[in-house]
Amino acid sequence: FLSSILNTSAAFAIPSSSKLKPWTANTTPTSHDKHHSSKSQLYLANPNQPAYCEKCGTKTIIRQPPNDERERACCPDPSCGFVSYQNPKIVVGAICTTRDNQKVLLCKRAIEPCAGKWGYPQGFLELNETTRQGAARETLEEAGASFDPAKAKLMAVYNLAGYQVQTIYFVELEDEVVDAGMESSEVGFYKWKDVPWEDLAFPTVEWALLHAKDHVIPLISNDDADDSNIIVQERTKYVDEDGQWQVKEG
């Protein structure tokens, strides 16, 4: 049993019952140039490049700076020449269960995107905090639940088209005290059989919940297992050369 849990291919397999919904994006996938395009994955042009220079306010132009491999928003003013480097956003979240792991904490979103849909506490990492601290902060803000960040166990990393990296932790809460924050219309603990699987906010919510239920919890529930050996689920969502969204492990 334990060996099957620790088996990489088994732990990372996408369940056949899991419906991988398309991830929406306000951009058309394009290859950067012939050198950077490939048959498996394309570089997505950033639709959110700043229109004006962040230093001097001059209208930017999109070009490839010297000694760079990608096009950037560049200031054309020779006296400035500022180059804007846009990097992926870091999202942190936590799958929180009761101490017996029979119930999981869920939040009903009160804000867009996907208002009215369900998920676990998550949000953007703030400055001057670690990913564990960020996950704990988001849990407190959205669900009124608290935990020691040091006790959180890394369980998933999701790379979304190069625009967002999600770092998800697993933690057993000491109590069931919750209170919906401003971004949640409802919060509560739900038995796994009562999780609203057809009404989840994002594909990543389903991925993480299934990984926690089917792989993380069985491992940590085994008295002979070392829970430091939790297999971290890694998935990448990208656009192929035909413009179709794809998901791959790792």
N, C-alpha and C positions, 0 to 999 in steps of 0.2 A: 504493500500500500504506500509506504513512505517513498519507495524508489519511484513509483509512478508519479507522485506529487513533484518530486525533484527533477523528473525527466523534462528537459527543456522543451522538446517538441510538444509534449503533452500539455505542459503548463501554458505554452504560448499559443496553442491551437485556438482558432476562432470557432466557437461553438456553432454547429450547424443551425441551431435554433435562434441564433443571434442575428437580428436584422441590422446590418450596417447601413445606416441612413447616410445619404450624401451630405458632405460638409459644404455649406454654401460659402461662396466668396464673391466679392464684387470686382472680379477681374477675369480677364481672358488669359489662359496660360500661353506663354510664348517662350521660345528658346532665346537665350541671351545672344548667342551667335552659333555658328557651326561648331566652334571649338567646344562650347559648353553644353550643347544639346546631346541627348543620348536616347536610345530606344526605350529605356526603362523609366526615365524620370527627367522632367524639364525644370529649368530655373524659372520661377514665377516672377514676372515684373512686379515691382511694388507699386500698388495704386495710390499709396499714401505718401509719396515723396513730397517734401515741403515745397510749396510754390515760391516761397521767398527765402532769401538767405537769413539764417538764424543770427548772424552777426551784424550785417549791415543793412538788411532789408531789401537788397536788390533782387529782382525776379530771377529765379534759378533756371538753369538749363540742364537737361539730362544728357550726360556724356560719360565716357569712360576716362577717369583720371589717369595720369601717368602712373605706371607701375601698379595698376589695379587690374582686376579681372572682371569687374562688373560695372554697369552703368550706375551713376549716382547723381543726386541733385547737387549741382555745382554752381557756385557763384561766379558769373562771368567777369566781374569787376577785377582787373589785374591787381589792384591795391588790396583786395581781400582774398579772393580765391578759395573761400571756405568750402569744404566738401562735407555733405551731410551723410553720415553712415547710419542707416536704419537697421536695427537689430531686432531679433524675435522678442516678443513679450514673454515673460515668465509667469505662468499660472501655478498656484499652489492649492492643494485641496487635501481633504482628509475623509477617509471612510471610517466612521466612528460606530462602534458596536457596543452593546451592553456587555457586562463582564462575562456572561455565559455565551456570548456571540450569537444568541438566538434572534436578536433584533438589531436593525441598523438605523442610524439617524438620517432622516431625509428632510429636505427643505423644499417647499413649493415657492418657486421664484415669483417675486412681486415686481420685477423689473425686466426690461428687454435686454438681450434677446431671449426669446422663449418664455415670456411671462406666463405663469399658470402651469408650467411644466415642473417636473421634479428633478432633484439632483442632490448631491452631497455638498457640504460647505466648501466653497472654492472661490478664488479671486486672484487678482494680480499681486505679485510680490511687491512690497514697498521697499524704499531705500532703507539701508541700515538694519536689515533683518535677514536671518537665515531662512531657508525654505521651510524648515521645521517650525520656526517661529511664525512665519507667514501663515502656514496651515492652521496653527493654533489660534492665531488672531482672527482669521476668516471664520473659524468655527465659533468663536465667541461672538463675533459681530453678527453672523447670520443666524445662529441657532441658540446663543446664550449658554453654550456648553463649553467647559474648559478642560484642558488636559496639559500635562507636563510635556513640552516639545521633545524633551530628551527620550521620552518613552514611545514616540512615534516611530513606526517602522516603514522604511521606503518600500513601496509595493508596485509602483508603476511610473513609467516615463513615456509620454506621448509627444511625438514631433508632428506638428500639423502644418504641412506645406511650407515649412521654413519660416512661418510667421509667428508661431506660438509653440512654446515648450511647456508641457504640463508635468508637474511633479506631484505625485499623489502618495499620501501616507496612510498607514493603517494604525488604528489605536483603539484600545478597549477603554471605555470611559468608566470612571469610578462610581458615577451615579446617573440618574436619568433626568436630571434637572435641565430643562430647556426653556428658551424664551425667544420667540421670533423677533429678529432684528428688522431694520427698515427694508432690507432687500428680500425678505421672506414674508409671504402671506400666511404660511402655516409651517410648523416644524413638529416633528414627532419621531418616535421609534416604531419601526414597522417590522413584523416578522418577515422573513425572507419570502415566504409564500404570498405575502400581501404587498410586496413591492410593485408599484404601478409600471411594469416593464414596458407597456405600450404608450406610456405618457411621460417618458424621460426627456430631459431637455436636450442632451447632446449624445452623439454616439459614444464619446469617451466616458460618459456617465455609466452607460451599459457595460462597456468594457471593464471598467474598474470594479463595479459592483459584482459582476460575474467572476472576475479574478479573485476578489476577496472571498466570495461565497464558496467557490469551487476549489480554490487552491490555497489561499492564505490561511483561512480558518481551519481546514482539515490539518494543515501542518502544525499550527500552533496549538491545536487541541490534542495532538499526540504527545503524551507525556515523555516519550523517549526521543522526541525530535528536538533539534536545536533551532529555535525560531529565528536565529540570526542567519539561517540559510534560506530565508524566504526568497523565492525566485522573483526578481523584478520583471514585470511584464513591460516589454518595450515594443511600441508600434509606431509606424510612420505613415501618415496620410499624405499622398502626393498626387500630382497630375501626370499622366503618361503622355506620350507624344500624340495620341489621338484626342487629347483634351478630356480624358475621363479620369475621375477620381479613383484612386487605388489605395489599398491598405496592404502593408507588408510588415512582417515581424522584424523587430530590430530597428 
